[in-house]
Amino acid sequence: MSQYWSPAVKALTPYIPGEQPRERIIKLNTNENPYPPAPGVGQALRDYATDHLRLYPDPTSAALRAKLAETYGVENQQVFVGNGSDEVLALAFQAFFCHGAPLDAPSITYSFYPVYANLYNVELRTHPLNAQWEVDLESLGAASARSGVIFANPNAPTGHAHSLEDIETLLKRVTDRVVLVDEAYVDFGAESAIGLIDRYPNLLVTGTFSKSRSLAGLRLGYAIGSVELIDGLHRVKDSFNSYPVDSLASLVGIAALDDKAHFNASRERVVTTRERTRQRLEALGFEVLPSKANFVLAQHPEHAGAQLFAGLRERGVLVRHFNTQELNNFLRITIGTDDEMDSLIEALEAICG
Ligand SMILES: *Cc1c(COP(=O)(O)O)cnc(C)c1O
């Protein structure tokens, strides 16, 4: 604690990202994609350095937003982009969730939501998952006098995804405030709610280039929603940082969106490896929650999560272990390449056998 910190800064509990190890290790702890980004990305980078790097970027990111609009079949003015979807989420908290009423969220979900709630002084009203570890949309929609609803679909770190029908049922109940659906993992097998934005002006869908497009290091995220919601985000963004998306990120993002074949092949590989990994974990006695994301959440009836995490770390495999009461026994395992998952299974055999 420093005397120079404001009381609000003293009271913060910052988000703790998964470890980014420097040594050689099989890294299955922060849901990155094991495959390289689209080949066009490299060419775009080389062409770019020569004549563009000295200039400020377009503050409206028009070209990138137009490409996202084309990709998702929406209008340019229905797209917002930011420096990672974490930043887009932070701006959404400021733009939509500061109404002096609670924000409804699942009790187990992306751990950045409580951090932003704390930073922006928004009370979080959490709703337990159901017995199948699924987000309870009924409970989220039932509360009243709220400042909004936020959840991830697929949810993290459980991997379960709701159908569009379920989400539409929620949208029919919550019409007065923003419903934010965080689709960071949607490309690994879930249905996107983007098709609903024209019918529900309070629906905001966020997405990221970090997972399915293999660009976590670039920091690029977006939000898609009605023009009035996107305008709200722009108001906050233009009161904070006019250039959150650098011109290099825009260029690389466009190159990635252009290569649909690469995108589809890469996510299909991840999905195939996920199912193979799930079967092999189950053969070792693990309970594996059904996942539509690029990770699985798994627990073993005889081996504690912390012990498995430490045993894997010793054997050069890094997964994610959450030190909370409900998740203490679980490991969240990112889906890597088949070879990486073979090493994971071998290490688990050695630990459990
Ligand atoms: C990874 C993740 C994000 C953040 O993505 P970035 O674009 O890398 O900031 C947002 N939401 C969820 C649920 C995530 O898992």
The ligand as a Gaussian input file, in Angstrom:
#p B3LYP/6-31G(d) Opt

LIG

0 1
 C       -9.971000     -14.677000     -23.135000
 C      -11.283000     -14.062000     -22.735000
 C      -11.546000     -12.707000     -22.951000
 C      -10.475000     -11.731000     -23.299000
 O      -10.019000     -11.757000     -24.542000
 P       -8.953000     -10.688000     -25.033000
 O       -9.524000     -10.260000     -26.328000
 O       -7.674000     -11.431000     -25.160000
 O       -8.873000      -9.556000     -24.055000
 C      -12.816000     -12.217000     -22.695000
 N      -13.775000     -13.019000     -22.203000
 C      -13.553000     -14.303000     -21.939000
 C      -14.653000     -15.141000     -21.389000
 C      -12.295000     -14.858000     -22.178000
 O      -12.038000     -16.124000     -21.849000

